């Protein structure tokens, strides 16, 4: 799947979710008012994405993954899908909200995000597994951490924990948007320095 600006989305009807509603505290998966953003290591290029639609939480299998987080996502239209925001989003990825509108739990597995941080990659060097099942909202959880996740958690330590109501920030809150942009830039710079 093609990504640009270091993100891809999970949203209803393949619409790109508004970035202002994302809560980036773990640096990998950002729940929003509806759906979520996934932060990639590369800025532009291709990543491998697999998706699983499940009836209940699967056992955690962390052996093949460098990073794993769980977040709650809400589907408003009942058509939660993985999308890149471009017409080239793969059609073979399933809809992830089989019970229609409502709350789901999403476990995001990632490997390779530190290979080419903020770079360009024509060949995929990053892998993602997105597993989703119906579940009422709960706090975000880091199952397997990495340097990137640790840095994001430290950078966001002064912010409040995920708000389970997922209220949308005021659209004219320029200071909050600037803070989020600054946090992402610091994360990417720290990875390039290593």
N, C-alpha and C positions, 0 to 999 in steps of 0.2 A: 504494500500500500504506500502511496506517495504522501509525505508530510511536508509542510512548510511552516516556518516560524517556530519549529520545535514542539508542535502539539498535534494531536488528533482528538476528535470528540466522540462521545457516546451521547446520542440525543434522539429525540423523537423525529420521525419522518425525515431523517438524514439532514435536518437543519442544523447548522453550526450554532452551538449554544453561545449566548453572550458572555464574553470573557469577564465582564465586570462582576458577575455573580460567583466566580470561582473562589474557593478557599484553598490556597496552595500550601498549607502548613506542612505536608509531608514531602513535597517536591516531586511526587510521581503522579498521584491521582488527585484531582481537584473536584470535589463535589460542588454542584451548583444548584441554583433554584430548581432546575430540572436537568437531568443528565449530568455529565462530567467531562472534564478535559483530562487528557493524559499527556504528561510532559516527556518528550523524547530527549535523548542525548544529542542527536544530530539536529541541525537547524533545518536542513532541506535534503530530501532524498527519499529512499525507500526503506521501509521496515517490514518485518514479517509479523503478521497479526493472526492469531487464532482466537476463536470465540466459542464458549460453551454456554448453553442455556440449560440450567439445572432446576430440579424440583426442590432441592434442599442443599444446605451447605455441604460441600465435599470435604473429605479429610485433607489436611494441608500436606502437600508434597513439595517440599522446598529444595530437594537435592539438585535439580537442574536450573534453578533460578537464583539470580544475584539479589533481587529485590522483590518483596511481596508486601502489598498493602491491601487493606479492606476498607471500603467506604460505603455509605448508603447513597443510593441514587433514586430519584423520583421520575417516573414516566407519567406525563400528563396525557398524552394521546394514546398510549399503549403500543407504541411502535419504536421502542428503544433500539437503536442501531449504531454500529461503529461507522464513523465517517471521517474523511480527511478534509472536508470542506471543498472538495474539488469533484468534478464529474468522474474522476478515475477511481472512486472508492470501489473496492471489490464487491461484486454482487453475491459472492459465495459465502459471505459472513451472515449468520442467521440473525433474525430479529431476537432481541434479548429480553423481551417482556411478554412472555406467553400468557400471563394472567391479565393482560390489559393494563390500563392505568393503575398506578399505585407505587408503592415502595419496593425496592429491590436492594439486595446486598451485592456488591461487586468486588471480587478479588482480582487485583491486577498483579500479574507476574511479569517481571522484566529482566532481561539479560542484555549486556552489550552497551548500555547507555554511556559508559565511561570510555568507550573505544575512540570515539571521534566527537567529543563534546563541542556543540555549536558549530560543527563542520558541515560539509556537504558530502553525501555518499550516494553514488549511483547504484552500488551494490549493497544489499541489506547487510548490516552488521549488528542490528538490534532485533531482538525477538520479544514478543508480547503474547501473553495468554490472558484473555479477559473472561472470567467465569462469573455468571450472574444467576441469582436465584431469588424468589420472593422472600422478603423479610422486612419487618418493621424497622424504622430508622434506629441506628445506634451510632456511637462514637466511632470515628476512624481509628484503625488499628494498624500498626506497623508490625508485620510478621517476620520479615527478614529485611534488615537494614543494610545500608551501604554508606559510603562516604557522602554521596549526593543527598541521600535522605537525611543523614545526620546533620549535614550543613543546613538543609532546609528547616529542619526542626529547631536548630539553634537560632536561625535567622528569624523564625516566627515564634520564638518562645514568649515574646511579650504580647502576643495576640491571644485573644480568647479562644478556648477550644471550639471545635466545630459546633455550630448552632444547629441542633436537630430540627428546628423548624425551617432552616435554610431560607431565611428571609433575604430578599434581594437588597443589596446596598443601594443607596440613593444614586441615581444615574449621574448626578452632577457632583459626586464626591471625588473631585480631582486628586485630592491628597491621598486617598486610599488607592486609586489607580496608580498614582506615581509611586507609592510605597511598594505595591506589588511588582511593578515594572523594575524597580530598583532591586528588590529581593531576587528576582529571576536573573537580572544582570550580574549581581554579586555571586550567585550560585555558579553561573556559567564561567565567570572570570576565575573563581577559585579552582574550578576543575582544570582550566587551561594552565594555571600556574603550577600544577602538580606534575 
